[in-house]
Amino acid sequence: MSNEKPLILQTDGSLLLEVDSPVFVTMRDTLLKFAELIKSPEHIYTYRITNISLWNAASFGVKADEIIDFLKTYSKYKLPQNIVFQIRNSISRYGKVKLLREGDNLILSADDKLIMDEIMNVKTFSKYIRETLDEKRCTVDGGFRGHIKLELIRLGYPVEDLAGYIDGTPYELALRDVTLSGLPFALRGYQNDSVAAFYANGDPSGGAGTIVLPCGAGKTVVGMAVMAKIKTQTLIITTGITACRQWKNEILDKTNISDEDIGEYNGETKTIKPITIATYKIITYRKSKNDEFKHFNLFFSNKWGLIIYDEVHLLPAPIIRVTSEIQSTRRLGLTATLVREDGLETDVFGLIGPKKFDVPWRELESKQFIAEALCYDVRVKLDDSMRGDYVMSSDKGKFRISSENPAKNDIIERLLDMLTGKHVLIIGQYIDQLEAIERRFGFPIIMGKTPQSERDRLYTDFKSGKIMTLIVSKVANFAIDLPDANALIQVSGTFGSRQEEAQRLGRVLRPKPGENKSFFFSVITTDSKEEEFAHKRQLFLTEQGYSYEIVEAKDLGQLTIGCVTR
């Protein structure tokens, strides 16, 4: 493949990109605007163009001609005409069907008669139609605004929703110039830009969508800035009680909202206030699969003008469904990745809204808004005494045996010696493994059964430096604020979860004084099922431009922290 033409576009929509090219970085960053990264071995990256990747690009303002001209410039061969057609067709379909508001009526409007004829002839759609107004417009049932959007997406028409939103109960709030803790405070440029992209000057084209920012880049700050812009009572939904408390502390520190106006709705307390912070877990709680979700009424118990979905890529399917019923409320999704492991990206696109703002991790790293991440993949062998059990196990058993490899504990000890003086998190999937590490090293541990009060104490001690090393289970994957953590040792993870890899790296990405570097070590059993899934987990980081230096256990002593091949 020519370095000047490092790209091959194939008839199935896949794109092959040569890594060893002087324009690789430009190519990588541009491709992610309209294509999905599928795999990334050493020399050739594989992307795929899909309808939803193109719809997101269209909602982001990317034009079909821009994509096609880019592909022509860098493609080794002539572009397949079917893909050129798909690009033009998919990009053009975004917004060909619109939802509008006229008085009390919700209007479905199509660009031309043929599109409306196609929609009207779909049997499953007829139940939403109230009255035909003319050959391009009809009134539809406003109570099914979300269902209508999902149905039209399945027909290949991603709707541009311009029907507007309820104002919600007004609530005056503002951001502070100086935080409650006494530090100067102002939005960074990209945070201002993301708020502007979402709000769109109050126009109906704004008000619903997702903002994608790296962990540590201040997504909570963006959420608060949107609240200050809209000035309405707000429901915030987070991943857990720890995240609830962190949102509350951030709001108190950086806005003029008083403590008495902030309610928590979780497993410990259920108080509804003008600003209410809830957890996904409590909202989706029910006694059995046949029972109703008793806490869904939270969405309707107040006249919310804004709902913020923290870590929207984790949005549980039941909340996606209930979101279809609250389409007249402004909705902000915050995430570091749009990747979902359940394939519901289309539903998130339709019901929360399209991507409104995105900025590459490496761009913020270069400006020192987040720490420079140095990633290492440390390979360790499985002891011969365990090989018999490994060979005779199922794939799931092989993954667990290799993940819990006791030889990893020696690697942890050597890494801790190298990381002396740094705040270190040791994180893993399996409780037995983490408890064995606790017994060997004596570090405190946080896992699912750890009481919230104990978690809060340990997090506080870690932040203050009283504790320098903390063992955490997957409960720490999401939305914990440990700004001083600058090294993470990952000893096991979920099967191939790209979400998890991104979230775990995010634990150490907050900007640091001095060298502003963070260290991410994955300890992996070589020649094993774990190694196979580790490649899949690392895919998201590769998308963002990070690379791993692979280090064999025997060579660990030769590693100089801070020297990583880019």
C-alpha positions as CSV (number, residue, x, y, z in Angstrom):
1,M,0.0,0.0,0.0
2,S,1.4,3.4,-1.0
3,N,2.3,5.8,1.9
4,E,0.8,8.6,-0.2
5,K,-2.4,6.6,-0.7
6,P,-2.6,4.6,2.5
7,L,-6.4,3.8,2.3
8,I,-8.4,1.1,0.7
9,L,-12.2,1.4,0.6
10,Q,-14.0,-1.9,-0.1
11,T,-17.5,-2.6,-1.4
12,D,-18.7,-3.8,2.0
13,G,-18.0,-0.4,3.5
14,S,-14.8,-1.5,5.2
15,L,-11.8,0.8,5.1
16,L,-8.2,-0.4,5.5
17,L,-5.7,2.2,6.7
18,E,-1.9,1.7,6.7
19,V,-0.4,2.7,10.0
20,D,3.1,3.3,8.6
21,S,2.1,6.4,6.8
22,P,3.1,10.0,7.4
23,V,-0.5,11.1,7.2
24,F,-1.8,8.3,9.5
25,V,-2.7,10.7,12.4
26,T,-4.7,13.0,10.1
27,M,-6.3,10.0,8.5
28,R,-7.2,8.4,11.9
29,D,-8.7,11.6,13.3
30,T,-10.8,12.3,10.2
31,L,-12.1,8.8,9.7
32,L,-13.5,8.7,13.2
33,K,-15.9,11.5,12.2
34,F,-17.8,9.3,9.8
35,A,-16.6,5.6,10.3
36,E,-16.3,3.1,13.1
37,L,-13.0,1.5,14.1
38,I,-13.4,-2.3,13.9
39,K,-9.9,-3.6,14.7
40,S,-6.4,-2.3,15.0
41,P,-3.6,-4.8,14.8
42,E,0.0,-3.5,14.3
43,H,0.0,-2.5,10.6
44,I,-3.5,-2.1,9.2
45,Y,-6.5,-0.5,10.9
46,T,-10.0,-1.6,9.8
47,Y,-12.9,0.8,9.8
48,R,-16.5,0.5,8.6
49,I,-18.9,3.0,7.2
50,T,-22.4,2.5,8.6
51,N,-25.6,4.4,8.4
52,I,-25.5,5.5,12.0
53,S,-21.8,6.6,11.7
54,L,-22.9,8.7,8.7
55,W,-26.0,10.0,10.5
56,N,-23.9,11.1,13.4
57,A,-21.5,12.8,10.9
58,A,-24.5,14.6,9.3
59,S,-25.8,15.8,12.6
60,F,-22.3,17.0,13.4
61,G,-22.4,19.1,10.2
62,V,-20.2,16.9,8.0
63,K,-21.1,17.0,4.3
64,A,-21.2,14.0,1.9
65,D,-18.8,15.8,-0.5
66,E,-16.3,16.4,2.3
67,I,-16.2,12.7,3.0
68,I,-16.0,11.6,-0.6
69,D,-13.3,14.2,-1.5
70,F,-11.3,13.0,1.5
71,L,-11.6,9.3,0.4
72,K,-10.7,10.2,-3.2
73,T,-7.6,12.0,-2.0
74,Y,-6.2,9.2,0.1
75,S,-7.6,6.0,-1.5
76,K,-5.3,3.7,-3.4
77,Y,-8.0,2.5,-5.7
78,K,-11.1,4.0,-7.3
79,L,-14.0,4.3,-4.8
80,P,-16.7,1.7,-5.0
81,Q,-19.8,3.3,-6.4
82,N,-22.2,1.6,-4.0
83,I,-20.3,3.1,-1.0
84,V,-20.3,6.6,-2.7
85,F,-24.1,6.2,-3.1
86,Q,-24.4,5.1,0.6
87,I,-22.5,8.1,1.8
88,R,-24.6,10.5,-0.2
89,N,-27.9,8.7,0.5
90,S,-27.3,8.3,4.3
91,I,-26.0,11.9,4.8
92,S,-28.9,13.3,2.8
93,R,-31.5,11.2,4.7
94,Y,-30.7,13.0,8.0
95,G,-33.3,15.7,8.3
96,K,-35.5,14.7,5.2
97,V,-38.2,14.0,7.8
98,K,-38.8,16.5,10.5
99,L,-41.0,16.8,13.6
100,L,-42.4,20.3,14.1
101,R,-44.8,22.0,16.5
102,E,-47.8,24.0,15.4
103,G,-49.9,25.1,18.4
104,D,-50.8,21.9,20.3
105,N,-50.2,19.7,17.3
106,L,-47.1,17.6,16.5
107,I,-46.5,17.7,12.8
108,L,-44.5,15.2,10.8
109,S,-43.1,16.8,7.7
110,A,-41.3,15.2,4.8
111,D,-39.2,16.9,2.1
112,D,-41.2,15.3,-0.7
113,K,-44.4,13.4,-1.4
114,L,-42.7,10.0,-2.1
115,I,-41.2,9.9,1.3
116,M,-44.5,10.7,3.0
117,D,-46.2,8.0,0.9
118,E,-43.6,5.5,1.9
119,I,-44.1,6.3,5.6
120,M,-47.9,6.3,5.4
121,N,-47.9,2.9,3.8
122,V,-46.0,1.2,6.7
123,K,-48.6,-0.6,8.8
124,T,-46.8,-0.3,12.1
125,F,-46.6,3.5,11.7
126,S,-50.3,4.1,10.9
127,K,-51.3,3.9,14.6
128,Y,-49.3,7.2,15.2
129,I,-51.1,9.2,12.5
130,R,-53.9,11.5,13.5
131,E,-54.7,13.5,10.4
132,T,-53.3,14.0,6.9
133,L,-52.8,17.8,6.3
134,D,-51.4,17.6,2.7
135,E,-49.2,15.4,0.6
136,K,-46.1,16.1,2.7
137,R,-47.5,16.7,6.2
138,C,-49.6,15.0,8.8
139,T,-50.3,15.3,12.5
140,V,-49.1,12.5,14.7
141,D,-49.7,11.5,18.3
142,G,-47.5,13.7,20.5
143,G,-47.5,11.1,23.3
144,F,-45.5,8.8,21.1
145,R,-42.8,11.3,19.9
146,G,-40.0,8.9,20.8
147,H,-41.6,5.8,19.4
148,I,-42.2,7.7,16.1
149,K,-38.5,8.7,15.9
150,L,-37.4,5.1,16.5
151,E,-39.8,3.7,13.9
152,L,-38.6,6.2,11.3
153,I,-35.0,5.4,12.0
154,R,-35.8,1.8,11.3
155,L,-37.2,2.9,8.0
156,G,-33.9,4.7,7.3
157,Y,-35.1,8.2,8.0
158,P,-33.3,9.7,11.1
159,V,-35.7,12.5,12.1
160,E,-34.6,16.0,12.7
161,D,-36.7,16.9,15.8
162,L,-37.5,20.6,15.7
163,A,-40.7,20.3,17.8
164,G,-39.1,22.1,20.7
165,Y,-39.2,21.5,24.4
166,I,-41.1,22.5,27.5
167,D,-39.4,25.1,29.6
168,G,-39.8,23.2,32.9
169,T,-40.1,24.9,36.2
170,P,-37.7,27.9,36.2
171,Y,-34.8,27.8,38.6
172,E,-32.2,30.5,38.8
173,L,-28.6,29.4,39.1
174,A,-25.2,30.6,37.9
175,L,-21.6,29.4,37.8
176,R,-19.2,30.9,40.3
177,D,-16.1,32.9,39.3
178,V,-14.3,31.6,42.3
179,T,-15.1,28.1,43.6
180,L,-16.3,27.6,47.2
181,S,-12.9,26.1,47.9
182,G,-11.3,29.4,46.9
183,L,-9.9,28.6,43.4
184,P,-10.6,30.8,40.3
185,F,-13.0,29.1,38.0
186,A,-13.9,29.6,34.3
187,L,-15.0,27.3,31.5
188,R,-12.2,26.1,29.1
189,G,-12.7,26.9,25.4
190,Y,-13.8,23.4,24.4
191,Q,-16.3,23.3,27.3
192,N,-17.8,26.6,26.2
193,D,-18.0,25.3,22.6
194,S,-19.7,22.1,23.7
195,V,-22.4,24.0,25.7
196,A,-23.0,26.3,22.7
197,A,-23.3,23.3,20.4
198,F,-25.9,21.7,22.7
199,Y,-27.9,24.8,23.5
200,A,-27.9,26.3,19.9
201,N,-29.0,29.7,21.2
202,G,-32.2,28.1,22.5
203,D,-33.2,27.0,19.0
204,P,-35.2,23.8,18.6
205,S,-32.3,22.3,16.7
206,G,-30.5,22.2,20.0
207,G,-31.5,20.9,23.4
208,A,-31.1,17.2,22.8
209,G,-27.9,15.3,22.1
210,T,-24.7,13.9,23.4
211,I,-21.4,15.5,24.2
212,V,-18.3,13.3,24.0
213,L,-15.3,14.3,26.1
214,P,-12.5,12.3,27.5
215,C,-12.6,11.2,31.2
216,G,-11.0,14.0,33.2
217,A,-11.9,16.7,30.7
218,G,-14.7,18.1,32.8
219,K,-18.0,16.6,31.6
220,T,-19.6,17.5,35.0
221,V,-18.6,21.1,34.5
222,V,-20.2,21.0,31.0
223,G,-23.4,19.6,32.6
224,M,-23.5,22.4,35.2
225,A,-22.8,25.0,32.5
226,V,-25.8,23.7,30.5
227,M,-27.9,24.0,33.7
228,A,-26.8,27.6,34.1
229,K,-27.7,28.3,30.5
230,I,-31.2,26.8,30.6
231,K,-32.0,27.8,34.3
232,T,-34.6,25.2,35.0
233,Q,-35.2,22.4,37.5
234,T,-33.0,19.5,36.5
235,L,-32.8,15.7,37.0
236,I,-29.3,14.2,36.8
237,I,-28.9,10.5,36.5
238,T,-25.6,8.9,37.4
239,T,-23.9,5.5,37.7
240,G,-24.0,5.1,41.5
241,I,-24.1,6.8,44.9
242,T,-20.4,7.8,44.8
243,A,-21.1,9.6,41.5
244,C,-24.2,11.2,43.1
245,R,-22.1,12.6,45.9
246,Q,-19.4,13.9,43.5
247,W,-22.0,15.6,41.3
248,K,-23.4,17.3,44.5
249,N,-20.0,18.4,45.7
250,E,-19.1,19.8,42.3
251,I,-22.4,21.7,42.1
252,L,-22.0,23.2,45.5
253,D,-18.4,24.1,44.8
254,K,-18.9,25.7,41.4
255,T,-22.4,27.1,41.3
256,N,-24.5,29.3,43.6
257,I,-27.0,26.4,44.2
258,S,-27.6,25.9,47.9
259,D,-27.4,22.5,49.7
260,E,-31.1,22.6,50.6
261,D,-32.1,22.7,46.9
262,I,-30.2,19.5,45.9
263,G,-31.9,16.2,46.4
264,E,-30.5,12.6,46.2
265,Y,-32.6,9.8,44.9
266,N,-30.7,6.5,45.4
267,G,-30.7,3.3,47.6
268,E,-29.9,5.3,50.7
269,T,-32.2,8.4,50.4
270,K,-35.0,9.5,48.1
271,T,-35.5,13.3,48.2
272,I,-36.8,15.2,45.3
273,K,-35.6,18.9,45.1
274,P,-35.2,21.5,42.3
275,I,-31.9,19.8,41.4
276,T,-32.2,16.0,41.9
277,I,-29.4,13.5,41.4
278,A,-30.5,9.9,41.0
279,T,-28.8,6.6,40.1
280,Y,-29.6,4.3,37.2
281,K,-29.8,1.4,39.6
282,I,-32.6,2.8,41.8
283,I,-34.6,4.0,38.8
284,T,-34.5,0.5,37.2
285,Y,-35.1,-1.4,40.4
286,R,-38.0,-3.8,40.5
287,K,-38.7,-6.8,42.8
288,S,-38.9,-9.2,39.9
289,K,-38.9,-9.3,36.1
290,N,-42.7,-9.3,36.1
291,D,-43.1,-6.2,38.3
292,E,-43.2,-2.6,37.3
293,F,-40.3,-0.2,37.6
294,K,-41.7,1.6,40.7
295,H,-39.3,4.5,40.5
296,F,-40.0,5.5,36.9
297,N,-42.4,8.1,38.3
298,L,-39.3,10.2,39.1
299,F,-39.2,11.2,35.4
300,F,-42.8,12.6,35.8
301,S,-42.8,13.7,39.4
302,N,-41.5,17.2,38.7
303,K,-41.7,19.5,35.7
304,W,-38.1,19.0,34.8
305,G,-36.7,21.3,32.1
306,L,-33.5,19.3,31.6
307,I,-32.5,15.7,32.2
308,I,-28.7,14.9,32.2
309,Y,-27.7,11.3,31.6
310,D,-24.2,10.9,32.9
311,E,-22.1,8.1,31.3
312,V,-24.9,7.8,28.6
313,H,-23.2,4.9,27.0
314,L,-24.2,2.9,30.0
315,L,-27.9,3.9,29.8
316,P,-29.9,0.8,30.8
317,A,-32.4,-0.4,28.2
318,P,-35.4,0.3,30.5
319,I,-34.4,4.0,30.8
320,I,-34.0,4.2,27.1
321,R,-37.6,3.0,26.8
322,V,-39.0,5.5,29.3
323,T,-37.0,8.2,27.6
324,S,-39.2,7.7,24.6
325,E,-42.0,9.2,26.6
326,I,-40.2,12.4,27.7
327,Q,-39.1,13.7,24.3
328,S,-40.5,17.2,25.1
329,T,-37.8,17.6,27.9
330,R,-34.3,18.7,27.0
331,R,-31.9,15.8,27.2
332,L,-28.1,16.0,27.6
333,G,-26.0,12.8,27.3
334,L,-22.4,13.0,28.7
335,T,-19.9,10.3,27.8
336,A,-16.3,9.6,26.9
337,T,-17.4,7.0,24.4
338,L,-20.4,6.3,22.2
339,V,-19.5,2.6,22.2
340,R,-22.2,0.3,23.6
341,E,-21.7,-3.4,24.2
342,D,-25.5,-4.1,23.6
343,G,-25.9,-2.6,20.1
344,L,-28.4,0.0,21.2
345,E,-26.5,2.9,19.7
346,T,-29.4,3.6,17.3
347,D,-31.8,4.0,20.2
348,V,-29.5,6.4,22.0
349,F,-29.1,8.4,18.8
350,G,-32.9,8.6,18.3
351,L,-34.0,9.2,21.9
352,I,-31.2,11.1,23.6
353,G,-30.1,12.8,20.5
354,P,-27.2,12.8,18.0
355,K,-23.6,13.7,18.9
356,K,-23.4,17.5,19.3
357,F,-19.7,17.8,20.2
358,D,-16.6,15.7,20.2
359,V,-12.9,16.4,20.8
360,P,-10.1,13.8,20.6
361,W,-8.4,12.8,23.7
362,R,-4.9,13.4,22.2
363,E,-5.9,17.0,21.3
364,L,-6.7,17.8,25.0
365,E,-3.6,15.9,26.1
366,S,-1.4,18.1,23.8
367,K,-2.9,21.2,25.5
368,Q,-2.4,19.6,28.9
369,F,-6.1,19.7,29.8
370,I,-5.7,16.0,30.6
371,A,-2.6,14.1,31.6
372,E,-0.4,12.4,29.1
373,A,-1.1,8.7,29.2
374,L,1.7,6.2,29.0
375,C,0.2,2.7,28.4
376,Y,2.0,-0.6,29.0
377,D,0.9,-4.1,28.3
378,V,2.9,-6.4,30.7
379,R,2.9,-10.1,29.7
380,V,3.3,-12.9,32.2
381,K,3.3,-16.6,31.7
382,L,0.8,-19.1,33.2
383,D,2.5,-21.4,35.7
384,D,2.9,-25.0,34.4
385,S,0.9,-26.3,37.4
386,M,-2.2,-24.5,36.0
387,R,-1.8,-25.5,32.4
388,G,-3.7,-28.7,32.8
389,D,-6.8,-27.0,34.2
390,Y,-6.5,-24.3,31.6
391,V,-6.5,-26.7,28.7
392,M,-9.4,-28.7,29.9
393,S,-11.6,-25.6,30.6
394,S,-14.3,-23.9,28.6
395,D,-13.5,-20.6,27.0
396,K,-15.1,-18.8,29.9
397,G,-13.1,-20.9,32.3
398,K,-9.9,-20.3,30.4
399,F,-10.5,-16.5,30.6
400,R,-11.0,-16.6,34.3
401,I,-8.0,-18.9,35.0
402,S,-5.7,-16.7,32.9
403,S,-7.2,-13.5,34.4
404,E,-6.6,-14.7,38.0
405,N,-3.0,-15.9,37.2
406,P,-1.3,-15.8,40.6
407,A,2.0,-14.9,38.9
408,K,0.5,-11.4,38.4
409,N,1.1,-10.6,42.0
410,D,4.9,-10.7,41.5
411,I,4.4,-8.2,38.7
412,I,2.3,-6.0,40.9
413,E,5.1,-5.9,43.5
414,R,7.7,-5.0,40.9
415,L,5.5,-2.3,39.4
416,L,4.8,-0.8,42.8
417,D,8.6,-0.5,43.4
418,M,8.9,1.4,40.1
419,L,5.9,3.6,41.0
420,T,7.1,4.7,44.5
421,G,5.6,8.0,45.5
422,K,2.7,7.8,43.1
423,H,-1.0,7.4,43.8
424,V,-1.7,3.9,42.5
425,L,-5.0,2.2,41.8
426,I,-5.0,-1.6,41.5
427,I,-8.2,-2.6,39.7
428,G,-9.7,-6.0,38.7
429,Q,-12.8,-8.0,37.8
430,Y,-12.7,-10.9,40.3
431,I,-13.2,-10.5,44.0
432,D,-11.1,-13.6,45.0
433,Q,-8.2,-12.2,43.0
434,L,-8.5,-8.8,44.6
435,E,-8.8,-10.2,48.1
436,A,-5.6,-12.3,47.5
437,I,-3.8,-9.1,46.5
438,E,-5.2,-7.4,49.7
439,R,-3.8,-10.3,51.8
440,R,-0.4,-10.1,50.2
441,F,0.1,-6.3,50.2
442,G,-2.2,-5.1,53.0
443,F,-3.7,-2.3,50.9
444,P,-7.3,-1.3,51.6
445,I,-10.0,-2.6,49.2
446,I,-13.2,-1.2,47.8
447,M,-15.8,-3.6,46.2
448,G,-19.5,-4.0,45.8
449,K,-20.2,-5.0,49.4
450,T,-18.1,-2.1,50.9
451,P,-20.5,0.2,52.7
452,Q,-20.9,3.6,51.2
453,S,-19.5,5.4,54.3
454,E,-16.4,3.2,54.1
455,R,-16.0,4.0,50.4
456,D,-16.2,7.7,51.0
457,R,-13.6,7.5,53.8
458,L,-11.2,5.5,51.7
459,Y,-11.6,7.8,48.7
460,T,-11.0,10.8,51.0
461,D,-7.8,9.2,52.5
462,F,-6.6,8.4,49.0
463,K,-7.1,12.0,47.8
464,S,-5.3,13.4,50.9
465,G,-2.3,11.1,50.5
466,K,-3.0,9.2,53.7
467,I,-3.4,6.2,51.5
468,M,-1.1,5.9,48.4
469,T,-2.4,2.6,47.0
470,L,-6.0,1.4,46.8
471,I,-7.4,-1.8,45.5
472,V,-10.8,-1.4,43.7
473,S,-13.2,-3.7,41.9
474,K,-15.2,-2.8,38.8
475,V,-17.3,-0.5,41.0
476,A,-14.6,2.0,40.4
477,N,-14.9,1.9,36.7
478,F,-17.3,4.7,36.6
479,A,-17.5,8.3,37.7
480,I,-15.2,8.3,40.7
481,D,-13.2,11.6,41.1
482,L,-9.7,10.8,42.2
483,P,-7.7,13.6,40.7
484,D,-4.4,12.6,42.3
485,A,-4.4,9.1,40.9
486,N,-1.6,8.9,38.4
487,A,-1.0,5.2,38.0
488,L,-3.3,2.3,37.5
489,I,-2.5,-1.4,37.4
490,Q,-5.2,-3.5,35.8
491,V,-5.1,-7.1,36.7
492,S,-8.3,-8.4,35.1
493,G,-11.2,-7.0,33.1
494,T,-14.6,-7.8,31.5
495,F,-14.7,-9.8,28.3
496,G,-13.4,-7.5,25.6
497,S,-15.2,-4.4,27.0
498,R,-14.0,-1.3,25.2
499,Q,-16.2,0.8,27.5
500,E,-14.3,-0.5,30.5
501,E,-10.9,0.1,29.1
502,A,-11.8,3.7,28.4
503,Q,-13.3,4.3,31.8
504,R,-10.4,2.7,33.6
505,L,-7.8,4.9,31.8
506,G,-10.1,7.8,32.7
507,R,-9.4,7.2,36.4
508,V,-5.9,8.6,35.9
509,L,-6.3,11.2,33.2
510,R,-7.1,14.3,35.3
511,P,-4.3,16.9,34.8
512,K,-1.4,16.6,37.2
513,P,1.0,19.3,38.5
514,G,4.5,19.0,37.3
515,E,5.2,16.4,34.6
516,N,1.4,15.9,33.9
517,K,1.8,12.2,33.1
518,S,-0.2,9.1,34.0
519,F,0.7,5.4,33.8
520,F,-1.7,2.6,32.7
521,F,-0.4,-0.9,33.2
522,S,-2.4,-4.0,32.0
523,V,-1.0,-7.2,33.4
524,I,-2.0,-10.0,31.0
525,T,-1.3,-13.7,30.8
526,T,0.4,-14.4,27.5
527,D,-0.8,-17.0,25.0
528,S,-4.2,-17.2,26.7
529,K,-7.9,-16.4,26.3
530,E,-7.3,-13.3,28.4
531,E,-4.8,-12.0,25.8
532,E,-7.3,-12.4,23.1
533,F,-9.9,-10.3,24.9
534,A,-7.3,-7.8,26.0
535,H,-6.8,-6.8,22.3
536,K,-10.5,-6.1,22.0
537,R,-10.5,-4.0,25.2
538,Q,-7.6,-1.9,24.0
539,L,-9.4,-1.1,20.8
540,F,-11.1,2.1,22.1
541,L,-7.7,3.5,23.3
542,T,-6.3,2.8,19.9
543,E,-9.1,4.7,18.4
544,Q,-8.0,7.7,20.4
545,G,-4.4,7.5,19.3
546,Y,-2.8,5.7,22.3
547,S,-0.4,2.9,21.8
548,Y,0.8,0.2,24.2
549,E,4.4,-0.7,24.8
550,I,4.4,-4.5,25.2
551,V,6.8,-5.6,27.9
552,E,7.6,-9.2,28.8
553,A,7.7,-10.0,32.5
554,K,11.4,-10.9,32.3
555,D,12.2,-7.5,30.7
556,L,10.3,-5.4,33.2
557,G,13.5,-4.3,35.0
558,Q,14.6,-2.7,31.8
559,L,11.6,-0.5,31.5
560,T,12.2,3.2,32.2
561,I,8.9,4.8,33.3
562,G,8.1,7.7,30.9
563,C,9.8,6.2,27.8
564,V,7.1,4.8,25.6
565,T,7.1,4.4,21.9
566,R,4.5,6.5,20.2
